[in-house]
Amino acid sequence: MIVSTVSQQRKSDLLRRFARTGQFDGQTTIRRENLLRSLSLIAREPAPVTRAVIARNTGLTSATASSLVAELIELGLVTETGPAESTGGKRATRLEIERGAYLMLVAVVRTRAVDTALVDLAGRIVTSRRLDVSGSMEIATVVDAVRELAQEYESRVLAACVQVPGVTAGGVVVDSVQLGWHDVPLAGLLEAEIGVPISVVNDVDAEALTEAVDAGDGVIRLVVHLGEGVGAAVTNGGTLMSGATGRAGEIGHVRVIFEGARTTCRCGLSGCLESATSMSAMLGDSYTDELDEHDTSLLATTPEARDRMGFGARALSRALRIISALLDPQEIVIAGAAPALGPHFLGSLRDEYEMYPAKGTALVPIRYGRPERSRYLGPARFALAPIFGDALPLAEVR
């Protein structure tokens, strides 16, 4: 049975027991880890999971496994779904994740719009809204949009994540050229309004987490986002490799063009990767991140755009050769609005990348991102990570 409401006390209890940043004594830490192991087994195991299966796979006693399951049920995370197949004795009860009890609130902030959504523990979108903005994006506009949606589902909202273009660290928007925001303590502002843990993630990291939904352990993937800006992210399995200060992947303003063809970037320097490879640089000033795929594709058909796309592919290939030699990823994904550029750009990029292979390195397959996946999945996973780590994969997308 899906729980339609969850008490604030229960939610607070769950956060206290699971929050990774909390301080625990040894006994509580072991209990928490066993709860997460049990939860992960129930979420990931393809075969029916019972209390006996948990005991067998974790090495815990039957009594301990039953106690853990009872706590997960009481917290609204697990539900019993009926008898399992008989193995000769009394039929055990199957366990599944309670997908509908809790929700993650996601806000995707762009220069001219705020998209908000509620996502359940199966990755399904419960509701979504768009707020179009004329003029500059104000911080208060984002706060109001998040608060309005949270108030309607207050008892079920477990955590929230705000996705923004730019550099983020520890819940702060450190620098967003596109939004014109600097050192904005966005997580703190929103937590004061809606009273749940808030995460802030940059758009490239969120997209990389979406791409990593089906990644196995140890699969290293490099994701490059092309839009009005350029950025990158690296995942190892389903985990984001964020770097020492949370700024891994800020490659847009690395200088890669030294010949006379370089142009001045909006950051004020010349020869930056973004000045050649951003969608705006390749498609012209008519491009914005608000354009749909059809209109973006039309911009890519002009002879001028084709010439600029060729130049952009060469610039990007230089960066990819260096990054892939360092990381040795299984694949490179060109995401953001890039799929609208079509097979011509991807083919040019592959040709440029393979033209001068570095001795001792492996050629890495390059593909476009998968825009059919929900844009809210990555931020929702980011919101869950401080509470559950990788215990809940949030991999079902509908």
N, C-alpha and C positions, 0 to 999 in steps of 0.2 A: 504494500500500500504506500503510495507516495504521500509524504508528509507535506501538508500545504503551508504550515507555519512552524517556525522554530522559535522558541522563547529566547529572549535576550540573554537570560541566565545561561541557557544551554550553549549559546553561541560564545559567550565569554568563557565558559568552561572549556569548550573545544579549543579556543585560541590559547588559553593558558596551558593546556596540555600538549599542544602540538607546535606552538610557535618556535621556530628554530632559534630565535634570538633570546629566548627565555633562559633563566638560570635555574638549573635543577640539581638536586643532590643525586648521588649515584643510583639509588633505587628508583627514583622517578625517571631518570634518564633511560635506564634499562626498560622500564615499563613503556615509555614513549616509543623507544625503538621497536619493541615487540608489537606495539599497536600499529606502527607504520609498516612493519613487515607483513603483518596480517592484512592490513588494508591494501597494500600493494599486491599481495597474492590474490585477493578477491577481485581486484580491478584488472589484473593482467592475465590470469590463468585462463586459457581457452576452455578447459574442461570444467564441469561443475565443481565448485568449492564448498566443502562442508567443514565443520569444526575438526573432524578427524583428519581431513586433508591439511588443514593449517598445522595441526599438531605434528603430522608426519613430515611436512616440508620444512618446518622451523626447528624441529627437535624439542619442542616444548611439551609439557605434559598435557593430557586431555583436559584436566581441570583448568590449567592456565589458559589454554586455547579457548575454552568455553567462557572464561572470565573476560578475556580480551574481546571476544565477539559480543558479549553482553554489553560491554562498555561502548563499542562501536555502534551497536543498535541504539543504545540509550542516547548517544550523541547525534543520532539521525544520519549517520554515514553509511550504515549497512542495513539491509532488510532481508528477511527470510522470504523465499519465493516458492516454497513447496518441497515435497519429498524428493530426494535424489533416488537414482536407481538402486535397487536392493543388491547387496553383495552377499546375501545369505542370512543376515541378521536383521535387526531393527533398521528400518530405512532412515537414513540421516536426512537432515534438512539442508537444502541448498541455500547459499548466501550470495547476495549480489550487492553492488554499490547502490545506495539510495540516491538516484540521480536527481530527483526533483526537490530535495529538501533545501539545499543551499544554492545560492546564485552568486556569480561574480559580475560586478558592474564594470563595464569597459567603456572608456571614452577615447575616441580617436580624434585628435585635434589637428586640424590643418589650417592653412592661412585664411580660408574663407568659409569653413564649415566645422561643426562639431557633430560627430556621429556617436551616439550612445547606444548601448545594448546591455541586456542581461543574458548571461550564458550559464547554463546549468552544468552539472558535473559530468555530463556526457558530451559537452561541447555544443549542445543544441541552443539556438537562439530563441529565447522566450519572448522577447520584444526588442524592437530597435526603433530609434528615432534619428532624425537629422535636423540640425539647426543651422540654416544658412546665415552668414554674417556679411554685412556690407561694411567696408572699411577695415580697420585693423582688428585683429583678434585680441580681445581684452581678457585678462585673467578672470575677472568677475563673470564674464560670459560662460567660461568653462565651469566655474564653481556652481553657478546657477543651474546649468544643464545637468550636472552630476547630482546635485542636491534634489532637483525636481524628480528625477527618476528613482533615486534611492528612497525617497519618502513614500512612494507608492508601494514599494516592496520591502519596507524597512526590516521586518522580522526575518526575512530570508537572505538578505545580502550579507555574505560572509566576508568579502574583501573586494577591493576595487583597484583598477589599474588605468592610468592615463597614458596614452601613447602620444608623443610629440615629436616633431622633427627637430633634431639638434642634440647637443651634448647633455646627458643627464647623469646624475650621481647621487645616490643616497636620498632619493625623493625630491631632489632639487633640479630644476631646469637650469643648468649652468650657463648654457649659451644656445640660443636658437636664432640664427640669422633670419630665417623665414618668418618667425613670429615676432621678432624684435624683442625677445625676452632674455633677461640676463639675471642669473642668481635668484630665480623665483622659487621659494620653498613650497612648491605646489602640494606635495604630500601632506605637509603640516597644515596648510590652509584647508584642505579637503577633509582631513581627519577631524578637525574641529567642527566641521559642518555635519558629517554623516556618521561619525563614531565607529568606523571600521578601519582596519589596516589599509593603507593606500600605497601602491607602488607606482613609480613613474618610469617609463621605458621609452627609449627612442625608437623611431619607426622601423629602423633597419633591424635592430635586435628583435623586435616583435615579429617581423616578417621571417627572420631566421628560425625563431621558435615554431612558427607555423610550418615551415618547410621540414622541420626536424620531427614532426609528429610520428612518422613511421621509421625513424632512424634507430638502428640497433646500437648496442653498447660499442663504443670505440669508433663509430663512424664519424669522421671529421668532414664537415661540409663548410665551404666558404660561400657566403651569400653576399652579392653585391647589389645594392639598391640604386636604380636610376630613376630620378624624378627631377624636380627643380634643383635638387641637390644630389650628391653622390655619397654613399657610405657603404660600409661593409660590416659583416658580423661572422663569427665563427662559432659553430656548435660542435660539441663532442657528444655523440649520442643525442639525448634530448636536453643536454645542458649547455647553457650559453657560456662561452669563454669571454668574460668581460674585461679582463686585464686588471692591473694593479689599482687603477683609479676609475675603472668602469668606462674607459674611453677607447677600448680596443675597437678598431674598425673605422676610426675617423680619418679616412684616406682622401676625402674630397679636396683638401687643400694641400696635398703633397705635390711638389713640383715634379712633373714627368716630361714636360716639353721644354726643350732648351733651344731649339732652332728658331728661325725667324718667324715661323707661323704662329707662335704663341700669342695669346690675347690676354687682356687684363681680366682677372676674375672679380667677382663681386666682393671678395674679401679684400681687394686692393692690390694683391700681388698678381704676377703673370705666370702662365705656364702651369697652373694648377690642373689636376685631373678633372675637376668639376668644370673648368672653363672650356674643356673640349668634349667631355663625355656626358654631362648632364643632358637630360631631355631638352631643356631650354636651349643649351648650346647647340644641339644637333638639329632641333626642329624650329628654332626661332622664338621670338618673343610672344608669339601667339599661343605657345604651349604653357599650360598651368597644370598643377596636380589635380585640378578639379575636372579636367576633360575626361570624357569616357574613352573606352578603347577604340570605338569607331572613329571619333573625331581625331584622336591621336594618330591612328593609322593613316588618315587622309593627309595629315601634315607631313607624314613620312614619305609620301609619293612624289614630291616635287624634286626636280634635278638638284636644286640647291641643298635640300635636306639630304639627298643621297650622298653628295660630296662631303657634307659635314659629318654624316654618319660614318663614312669611311675613315675620316680623320679621327673621329671619336673612338672607333674600333682600334685603331693603331695605338692611340694613347692608353686605352684601357688594357690592351694586351701587354703593354710594358709593365703596368702595375701588377697584372695577374701573374706574369712570369716570376716576378720577385716574390710575391706573396705565396704562390703555390710551391716555389722552391723551398721556402721557409717552413710551411705548414705540412706539405705533402698531403693535401686533402683527397678524399675519395672522389669528390666532384665539386664543380663550381656552378653556382646558380645565379643567373642574371635576372633579378626580380624588380619589384616596383612596377613602373609603367612600361618597362622594356619589352615585354611580350608583344605589345602593339606595334613594335618596329618590324615585326615579321621575320621570315627566314633569311632575308638578305643581310640584315645586320648581324644576326647570330652566325651566319656562314662567314661573313667578313671577319668577325672577331675570332672565330676558330682558326681561320687561315692565318691571321696575323700572329696568333698565339703559337701556332705550330711551326711558323716559318723559321724561327731561330731558336730551336730548343737548347736549353742549357744542359751541358754535358753532366751526366750523373743524375739528372732528374727524370721523373716520369711525366708523360703527357697526361693531363687530367681532363676528363670529359666535361664539356660545358653545355649547359641546357638553360632554358628559360624557367622562371618560376611558375608555380601553379596557381593562377588567379582564381580558379574555381573554388579553392579552399576559403573558408570564412576568414575575413580579415580580423575577426575578434578572437580567434583561437589562440594566437600567440600572446596577446596581452592577458587573456584569461589564465593561460598557463603561468605567466609571469606573476600574476596576482596570487596564485595558489602556492608557488614555490616556497615562500617564506614559512608557510604553515605546514605543508605536506612534503616538501622536497619533490622527489620523483615518484612518490607512492601512488599518486593519482595521475595517470598519463594524459587524461583529458583528450583522448585520441579519436573519439567518435564524432564525426562532423556531419551535421545535417542542416 
